[in-house]
Amino acid sequence: MKNNWLAAFQIAAVYVGTVVGAGFATGKEIVEFFSRFGFFGLISILMSGYLLVFIGSKLMRIAVRIKAKSYQEFNEYLFGKWIGKGINILMLGMLLGVTAVMLSGAGAVFEEQLGLSKSLGTFLTIFMSIIVMIIGTKGIFAVNTFVVPLMISFSVMLMVISVRMPHFIDQLLVIPHANDGWKTVAAPFTYTAFNLALAQAVLVPIATEIDDDWTVKWGGIIGGIALTIILISSHFTLIMLPDLEKYQIPMAVIMKNWSISFHWIYVLVIYGEIFTSVIGNVYGLDRQLKQYIEIPSIISVSLIFSISYFIGLIDYGQLLSYLYPLFGYISLLFLILLWMKPLSNVNKK
């Protein structure tokens, strides 16, 4: 698979699709970590972009070299056997929590943007996710390869509209008052740590399945660059929305204000991104549970969705604002150890 650019782009699409979940696609996560801090938020985004390229690529290359079949094996290699077991249990809880946020976000799209029942959105997401899970890895590749380019296209389109608006530069340079302004210093590290710690549930087994250092290296680089472009373009768009913190799905609100004809397509793209992250998380959780107990996938997936559904009954905005920053701080040790691990010292199995 030497110099296989198609496979590298598929890896990049899965990387982007896994990270761009309910919070990212709706804009709520970007507001929480970056955009509410104005110009300082842009600086944090650039730092996050570097980390997403460098650390994301390194994560997958290590996974290939140690032949890790799941994030359980990866964490035991990174932290040591006993600490790794504790970290894996913690990650299991975090993945369940984030899956709950994704399901709540899917419900919020149906409720706020389509005027339909939140429960309808949640159950439809669960039903379609189970179908993709039955198809397996090919299903994850197919969904991400279709949805991710659309997400990037819409993000860039909204950015172009924003940049051409009056007073854009003034808004870009604004540094609003925030009682927790110190968080903008920690944001690049907590944001990257949180996303990579959770994305490893998908990236580790898929990188090992590809089993080619060049492919996963460039998949990580391309995926990290694409994530940075989406972050910057979304930030440029969000800063033009007054009272951006009060909306559940601010990106869709902006699209609705600027182009009602594109609004419904964009809502579908947002939902598609939420969907890709749901199946990515559940895929990783299913693989992890099978390390502890041999049960059919349909049973483990049903159990995962049952737990996530009841957590996801909490309001989407509240759930994201509390859980995501908390998980970011918890994941910092993962980021530090991954950063410090010399790639040249990783022994190939």
C-alpha positions as CSV (number, residue, x, y, z in Angstrom):
1,M,0.0,0.0,0.0
2,K,3.0,2.3,-0.5
3,N,2.2,5.9,-1.4
4,N,-1.5,5.1,-1.6
5,W,-3.0,8.5,-1.5
6,L,-6.6,7.2,-1.8
7,A,-6.2,5.2,1.4
8,A,-4.5,8.2,3.1
9,F,-7.5,10.4,2.2
10,Q,-9.9,7.7,3.5
11,I,-7.9,7.7,6.8
12,A,-8.1,11.5,6.9
13,A,-11.8,11.4,6.3
14,V,-12.3,9.0,9.2
15,Y,-10.1,11.2,11.4
16,V,-12.1,14.3,10.6
17,G,-15.5,12.5,10.8
18,T,-14.6,11.1,14.2
19,V,-13.5,14.4,15.7
20,V,-16.2,16.5,14.0
21,G,-19.1,15.4,16.1
22,A,-22.2,17.0,17.6
23,G,-20.3,19.8,19.3
24,F,-18.0,20.6,16.4
25,A,-20.5,20.4,13.6
26,T,-23.1,22.4,15.4
27,G,-20.5,25.0,16.4
28,K,-21.3,24.6,20.1
29,E,-18.0,23.0,20.9
30,I,-16.0,25.6,19.0
31,V,-17.9,28.4,20.9
32,E,-17.2,26.7,24.2
33,F,-13.4,26.2,23.6
34,F,-12.5,29.1,21.3
35,S,-14.9,31.6,19.7
36,R,-16.3,33.1,22.9
37,F,-12.7,34.3,23.6
38,G,-12.5,36.3,20.4
39,F,-9.0,36.9,19.0
40,F,-7.4,34.8,21.7
41,G,-9.7,32.0,20.5
42,L,-8.1,32.2,17.0
43,I,-4.6,31.9,18.5
44,S,-5.8,28.8,20.4
45,I,-7.2,27.3,17.2
46,L,-3.8,27.7,15.4
47,M,-2.1,25.9,18.3
48,S,-4.7,23.2,18.3
49,G,-4.2,22.7,14.6
50,Y,-0.5,22.0,15.0
51,L,-1.3,19.5,17.7
52,L,-4.0,17.8,15.7
53,V,-1.6,17.3,12.8
54,F,1.5,16.2,14.8
55,I,0.0,14.2,17.6
56,G,-2.9,12.7,15.5
57,S,-0.4,11.3,12.9
58,K,1.9,10.1,15.7
59,L,-0.9,8.2,17.4
60,M,-1.8,6.2,14.4
61,R,1.9,5.5,13.5
62,I,2.5,4.1,17.0
63,A,-0.7,2.0,16.7
64,V,0.6,0.5,13.4
65,R,4.0,-0.3,14.9
66,I,2.7,-2.0,18.0
67,K,-0.2,-3.7,16.1
68,A,-2.7,-2.4,18.6
69,K,-6.2,-3.9,17.9
70,S,-8.0,-1.5,20.3
71,Y,-7.4,1.6,22.3
72,Q,-7.1,-0.7,25.4
73,E,-3.9,-2.2,24.0
74,F,-2.7,1.2,22.9
75,N,-3.2,2.7,26.4
76,E,-1.6,-0.2,28.1
77,Y,1.5,0.4,25.9
78,L,1.5,4.1,26.6
79,F,0.8,4.0,30.4
80,G,1.9,0.6,31.4
81,K,-0.3,-2.5,32.1
82,W,-1.9,-1.5,35.4
83,I,-2.3,2.2,35.0
84,G,-3.4,1.5,31.4
85,K,-6.3,-0.6,32.7
86,G,-7.5,2.2,34.9
87,I,-7.2,4.7,32.0
88,N,-9.2,2.3,29.8
89,I,-12.1,2.2,32.3
90,L,-12.0,6.0,32.4
91,M,-12.0,6.2,28.6
92,L,-15.0,3.8,28.5
93,G,-17.0,6.2,30.7
94,M,-15.9,9.2,28.6
95,L,-16.9,7.5,25.3
96,L,-20.3,6.7,26.7
97,G,-20.7,10.3,27.9
98,V,-19.7,11.7,24.5
99,T,-22.0,9.3,22.7
100,A,-24.8,10.6,24.9
101,V,-23.9,14.1,23.9
102,M,-24.0,13.0,20.2
103,L,-27.4,11.5,20.6
104,S,-28.7,14.6,22.5
105,G,-27.2,16.7,19.7
106,A,-29.0,14.7,17.0
107,G,-32.2,15.2,19.0
108,A,-31.5,19.0,19.2
109,V,-31.1,19.2,15.4
110,F,-34.6,17.7,15.0
111,E,-36.1,19.9,17.7
112,E,-34.5,23.3,17.1
113,Q,-34.0,23.2,13.3
114,L,-36.7,20.9,12.0
115,G,-39.4,21.5,14.6
116,L,-39.8,17.8,15.2
117,S,-39.6,15.6,18.3
118,K,-36.2,15.3,20.0
119,S,-36.9,11.6,20.6
120,L,-37.5,11.0,16.9
121,G,-34.0,12.3,16.1
122,T,-32.4,10.2,18.8
123,F,-34.1,7.0,17.8
124,L,-33.6,7.5,14.1
125,T,-29.9,8.0,14.8
126,I,-29.7,4.8,16.9
127,F,-31.5,2.8,14.2
128,M,-29.3,3.9,11.3
129,S,-26.1,3.5,13.4
130,I,-27.0,-0.1,14.1
131,I,-27.3,-0.7,10.3
132,V,-23.9,0.8,9.7
133,M,-22.3,-1.1,12.6
134,I,-23.6,-4.3,11.0
135,I,-21.8,-3.4,7.7
136,G,-18.6,-2.8,9.7
137,T,-15.4,-0.8,8.8
138,K,-16.5,-0.3,5.2
139,G,-19.6,1.4,6.4
140,I,-17.7,3.8,8.5
141,F,-15.3,4.6,5.6
142,A,-18.3,5.1,3.2
143,V,-20.2,7.5,5.5
144,N,-17.2,9.6,6.3
145,T,-15.9,9.8,2.8
146,F,-19.3,11.2,1.7
147,V,-20.1,13.6,4.6
148,V,-16.6,15.1,5.4
149,P,-16.0,16.8,2.0
150,L,-19.5,18.4,2.3
151,M,-18.8,19.7,5.8
152,I,-15.5,21.3,4.6
153,S,-17.2,22.8,1.6
154,F,-20.0,24.4,3.6
155,S,-17.6,25.6,6.3
156,V,-15.4,27.4,3.7
157,M,-18.5,28.8,2.0
158,L,-19.7,30.3,5.3
159,M,-16.2,31.7,6.0
160,V,-16.1,33.4,2.6
161,I,-19.5,35.1,3.3
162,S,-18.3,36.1,6.8
163,V,-15.0,37.6,5.6
164,R,-16.8,39.8,3.0
165,M,-19.2,41.2,5.7
166,P,-18.7,44.8,7.0
167,H,-16.8,45.0,10.3
168,F,-15.4,41.5,10.0
169,I,-11.8,42.6,10.9
170,D,-13.2,44.5,13.9
171,Q,-15.0,41.4,15.1
172,L,-12.0,39.3,14.5
173,L,-9.8,41.4,16.7
174,V,-12.3,41.7,19.6
175,I,-11.3,40.3,22.9
176,P,-14.5,40.0,24.9
177,H,-14.6,39.9,28.7
178,A,-14.9,36.4,30.1
179,N,-14.9,35.4,33.8
180,D,-13.1,32.2,32.8
181,G,-10.7,33.9,30.3
182,W,-7.8,31.8,31.7
183,K,-9.3,28.8,29.9
184,T,-8.2,30.2,26.5
185,V,-4.6,29.3,27.5
186,A,-5.5,25.8,28.3
187,A,-8.0,25.4,25.4
188,P,-5.5,24.1,22.7
189,F,-4.3,21.4,25.0
190,T,-7.5,20.3,26.6
191,Y,-9.4,20.4,23.3
192,T,-6.8,18.3,21.5
193,A,-6.3,16.0,24.4
194,F,-10.0,15.4,24.7
195,N,-10.6,14.8,21.0
196,L,-7.6,12.5,20.4
197,A,-8.2,10.5,23.6
198,L,-11.6,9.7,22.3
199,A,-10.8,9.4,18.6
200,Q,-8.2,6.7,19.4
201,A,-11.2,4.3,19.8
202,V,-11.6,4.5,16.0
203,L,-8.2,5.6,14.8
204,V,-6.2,2.8,16.6
205,P,-8.0,-0.2,15.2
206,I,-8.4,1.3,11.7
207,A,-4.7,2.3,11.5
208,T,-3.7,-1.2,12.5
209,E,-6.1,-2.6,9.9
210,I,-4.5,-0.4,7.2
211,D,-1.0,-1.5,8.5
212,D,1.1,0.9,6.5
213,D,3.2,3.7,8.1
214,W,3.2,6.0,5.1
215,T,-0.5,5.8,4.7
216,V,-1.5,6.5,8.3
217,K,1.2,9.2,8.6
218,W,-0.2,11.2,5.7
219,G,-3.8,10.3,6.7
220,G,-3.1,12.0,10.0
221,I,-1.4,15.0,8.4
222,I,-4.2,15.6,5.9
223,G,-6.9,15.0,8.5
224,G,-5.3,17.4,11.0
225,I,-5.0,20.1,8.3
226,A,-8.6,19.6,7.3
227,L,-9.7,19.9,10.9
228,T,-7.7,23.1,11.3
229,I,-9.4,24.6,8.2
230,I,-12.8,23.7,9.5
231,L,-12.0,25.2,12.9
232,I,-10.7,28.5,11.5
233,S,-13.6,28.8,9.0
234,S,-16.1,28.0,11.7
235,H,-14.6,30.5,14.0
236,F,-14.6,33.3,11.4
237,T,-18.3,32.5,10.9
238,L,-19.3,32.3,14.5
239,I,-17.7,35.6,15.6
240,M,-20.2,37.4,13.3
241,L,-23.2,36.0,15.2
242,P,-24.5,38.2,18.1
243,D,-25.0,36.4,21.4
244,L,-23.4,33.3,20.0
245,E,-23.4,31.4,23.3
246,K,-27.2,31.3,23.6
247,Y,-27.8,29.0,20.6
248,Q,-27.8,25.2,20.7
249,I,-26.8,24.9,17.0
250,P,-25.2,28.3,16.1
251,M,-23.8,27.3,12.7
252,A,-27.3,26.3,11.5
253,V,-28.7,29.6,12.8
254,I,-26.1,31.5,10.8
255,M,-26.8,29.6,7.6
256,K,-30.6,30.2,8.1
257,N,-30.0,33.9,8.4
258,W,-27.8,34.1,5.2
259,S,-29.4,31.5,2.9
260,I,-32.6,29.7,3.6
261,S,-32.3,27.6,0.5
262,F,-29.0,26.1,1.7
263,H,-30.1,25.9,5.3
264,W,-31.9,22.5,5.0
265,I,-28.9,21.0,3.1
266,Y,-26.6,22.3,5.8
267,V,-28.8,20.9,8.6
268,L,-28.5,17.5,6.9
269,V,-24.7,17.9,6.7
270,I,-24.6,18.8,10.5
271,Y,-26.7,15.7,11.2
272,G,-24.4,13.6,9.0
273,E,-21.4,14.7,11.0
274,I,-23.1,13.9,14.3
275,F,-24.0,10.5,12.8
276,T,-20.4,9.8,11.8
277,S,-19.2,10.5,15.3
278,V,-21.9,8.3,16.8
279,I,-21.0,5.3,14.7
280,G,-17.3,6.0,15.3
281,N,-17.7,6.0,19.1
282,V,-20.0,3.0,19.2
283,Y,-17.5,1.1,16.9
284,G,-14.7,1.8,19.4
285,L,-16.9,0.9,22.4
286,D,-18.0,-2.3,20.8
287,R,-14.4,-3.3,20.2
288,Q,-13.4,-2.4,23.7
289,L,-16.3,-4.3,25.4
290,K,-15.3,-7.4,23.5
291,Q,-11.9,-7.2,25.2
292,Y,-13.6,-7.9,28.5
293,I,-16.4,-10.2,27.5
294,E,-17.3,-12.2,24.3
295,I,-20.8,-11.0,23.4
296,P,-22.4,-10.5,20.0
297,S,-22.1,-7.0,18.6
298,I,-25.8,-6.5,18.5
299,I,-26.0,-7.0,22.2
300,S,-23.1,-4.7,23.1
301,V,-24.3,-2.0,20.7
302,S,-27.8,-2.2,22.2
303,L,-26.3,-1.9,25.7
304,I,-24.2,1.1,24.7
305,F,-27.1,2.9,23.1
306,S,-29.4,2.2,26.1
307,I,-27.0,3.8,28.5
308,S,-26.2,6.7,26.2
309,Y,-29.9,7.4,25.5
310,F,-30.7,7.9,29.2
311,I,-27.7,10.2,29.8
312,G,-28.6,12.1,26.6
313,L,-32.0,13.0,28.0
314,I,-30.2,16.0,29.7
315,D,-30.2,19.2,27.7
316,Y,-27.7,19.1,24.9
317,G,-26.1,22.5,25.6
318,Q,-25.7,21.8,29.3
319,L,-24.4,18.3,28.7
320,L,-21.7,19.6,26.3
321,S,-20.6,22.6,28.3
322,Y,-20.0,20.5,31.4
323,L,-18.7,17.2,30.0
324,Y,-16.4,18.3,27.2
325,P,-14.1,20.7,29.2
326,L,-14.1,18.1,32.1
327,F,-13.0,15.3,29.7
328,G,-10.4,17.7,28.2
329,Y,-8.6,18.1,31.6
330,I,-8.9,14.4,32.3
331,S,-7.2,13.6,29.0
332,L,-4.2,15.9,29.4
333,L,-2.0,13.1,30.7
334,F,-2.8,11.1,27.6
335,L,-1.6,14.0,25.4
336,I,1.6,14.6,27.4
337,L,2.6,11.0,27.3
338,L,1.9,10.7,23.6
339,W,3.8,13.9,22.9
340,M,6.9,12.7,24.9
341,K,7.0,9.1,23.5
342,P,9.8,9.1,20.9
343,L,8.5,7.4,17.7
344,S,12.0,6.0,17.0
345,N,11.8,4.0,20.3
346,V,8.6,2.3,19.4
347,N,9.3,-1.4,18.7
348,K,7.6,-3.0,15.8
349,K,5.8,-6.2,16.5
